[in-house]
Amino acid sequence: MGKRPTHVTRLQADQVKQIARVRALRAEVDDLRRRISVGSYNDDELKRFWKLAETLDLDLFLSNSELAERAGLGSSYFSTMVRNKRRPRLQNFLLALNVLFDVANERLADVEEATTDVPTKIGQRIKEDRSNLLELARSLSKLALEEIDELDAKRPNDPGMLPSYEKQRELLMVFADGFARIASALVALDVELVEPVKLRRAAKVIAAVGDRVTNWWTENGEEAIDWGVRLPVLISGVAALGWAGAPMTLATSIVAALVGGDKVVKVITKQVSRTKK
């Protein structure tokens, strides 16, 4: 058997079984990411991760060491995780899941990009303002991480306050992870070379982050208003995603609920102006 390639081998439309396996793996990874983003994980979620790690190299066609190195976790991370039944640090757990999700997307890229249109508005915004979008994505990801640290420092002891804390942390993780993924996709894209595949990928990432924020607000928006949430990254993040062209039908109502309807336009305009300086 020859040496496996160090790049990700993309699946083609006739590889039906492999496509189904990678999609199932991606769905499992995404569910685990969502669950542990609240700031902790339980034994059941850990066992699910161990089970995933047992067949990663077969499903993603990259060795465990290559996957671990892509995540910046050291070449033996996945192999020793399964063999020694280790409990990972939460941050490393998320890093591992993020790289698995990204590699699964790469494996499926040709199959899914052939049937998915690029949101025209997002693609145009990327072409016109890639550098500004990149700077904004990096700044908002950093801001979200800083707000997570501040939130963790004030973690309530009262059990009745924990649901509010966990939901706020979950939302901040959506922004931290989402804007980090947007930045990564934009870094890989050289607009001057007119790379349609990478442009589609970057646009899809932005749209997906917008969908995650919208879904979170649909489920938790009423509670968030009751909590009096005034997280800077929420207002700035929603404004930035809307400016980037993400199809966020709730964008205006989200900001309006937090800062007041008459201030919505000012918030978004201010954010856009900052990125153009």
C-alpha positions, 0 to 999 in steps of 0.5 A: 500500500502506497503512502497516503497523500498529505493533501485532502482527497476529494470525493466524487459524485459516484462515491456514494457510500463514502459520501454518506460516511463523511456526511454522517461524520461531519454531522456527528462532529458538528453536534458535538461542537454545539454541545461542548461549546457551552463550556464543558462535556460529559462522559457520553460526549467523550465516548462519542469522540473516542468512537469517532477517532477510531475510524477518522483516517478511513473516513477522511483519508488522512492519517491521525498524525496529519489530522492532529498536526493540522489542528496544532495538537501534536502528531499522537493526539488522536491515536493516544486519545483512543488507546489511552481513553484520555480526557482532552482539555476543552480547548483542544477538544474544540480544536480537534472537532473544528479541524475534523469538520473542515477536513470533512468539508474539503472531502465533500467540496467537489460534490457539494459545490457542484450543486450549491450556488454562491450567494451572489451578494456575499461573493460580491462583498468578498471581491470588493472588501476581502481585506476589510472582512478579514480584519473584521472577522479576526477582530470579532473572533478575538472579541468573542474569546475575550468576552468568554474569558470575562463571562467565565470569570463571573460564572454564577454559583447560583444554580438558577443562574447557570442556564443564562450563563451557559446560553450566553457562552454558547452564543459567544462560542458561535461567534468565536468559532464562526468568525475564526472560520470566516477568517481562515476561508478568506486567508486562503482566498486570493481575489486577484487570482479569481478562484471560483471554488475558494470564493464559493467556499468562503461565501458558504462559510459566511452564510453558514455562520449567519444561519447559526446565529439566526437559529440561536436567536430563533430558539433563545431570543426572547430569553436573551432580551429578558436577560438584558444581554448587551454583549458587544460582539453580538451587536457588532457580529450581527451587523458585520454578517449582515454587511457581508451579505449573509442571508440573515432575515432576523438581523435587524430585529436582533439588533433592534431588540438589543439597542432599540429600533431607532439605533439599528441603522446607526449601529450597522453604519458605524460598524461598516464605516470602521471597516472601511478606514 
